[in-house]
Amino acid sequence: MEEPGENARFRAIGRKSIRASARPRELMGGADDLAGIWKAVVITLFPQVFPGVLGESLTGKALKEGLWQLRTVDLRDFGEGRHRNVDDTPAGGGAGMVLRPDVVARAVAEAQAEARAAVPVICLSPRGRRFDQAMARTLAAGPGAILLCGRFEGVDERVIAHFGMQEVSIGDFVMTGGEIGAMGLIDATVRLIPRVLGNQASVEAESFTHGLLEHPQYTKPAVWEGRAIPEVLLSGHHGRIASWRQEMAEWLTKERRPDLWRAWCARHGMDPDEDREL
């Protein structure tokens, strides 16, 4: 439990931390930061929602084992006045509120000190570049990231420019805030860190790794509700199985994601409109 009067600005999640927590949580325990570990620092108005699903399953296990670290910075701690205001009305009029640049700048500066490394500052925003597997791989290869969870009508453009923030979106839709997007980005990135997944080879066969959607998967029982596992998968012939999986990956990509299919064909010198037997 936090002692009265302690600064609750930082909530530290992971194997090692020296900062106080406002809540006694299993993943928020004690000691110095681990050097060289991938670290996410999340700036949010709702630090209590973290780690959330990131504290479960393989990412949670890796968090406990110190394979990566998570910190939250409470944006409200940097607010203005008695009520710690973090937003104000849009210049030029309009609906909603906008996060103030001075408030955000103080939080980002604190997060950069917490990160203890030169890491990208990412603003979760519906107008940003769409997050994809390639971006996840790039982030996983670095020391970590600072994630600013947008709220209301957005963030003052000046502070985005000042810090050279990368605006990133998880899809063509609008949510009430960036926290869920931040969790999705972190999950997709952390699972690519060595030793986080039990079998790292599984990363090589999944959707988007090679530009195609993943082939269909099956398991026991061999027949369920009158539907049988494709015979080739039970043949034990690894060459035929690999060919079938490649064909199915191509077919699914062509049917469901024509954009990915065109990009894949361009890289392989193929005509995406060619009538191929897949």
Secondary structure, 3 states (H helix, E strand, C coil): CCCCCCCCCEEEEECCCCCCCCCCCCCECCCCCCCCCEEEEEEECCHHHCCHHHHCHHHHHHHHCCCEEEEEEEHHHHCECCCCECEECCCCCCCCCEECHHHHHHHHHHHHHHHCCCCCEEEEEEEEEECCHHHHHHHHCCCEEEEEECECCCECHHHHHHCCCEEEECCCCCCCECHHHHHHHHHHHHCCCCCCCCCCCHHHHCCCCCCCCCCCCCCCCCEECCEECCHHHHCCCHHHHHHHHHHHHHHHHHHHCHHHHHHHHHHCCCCCCCCCCC
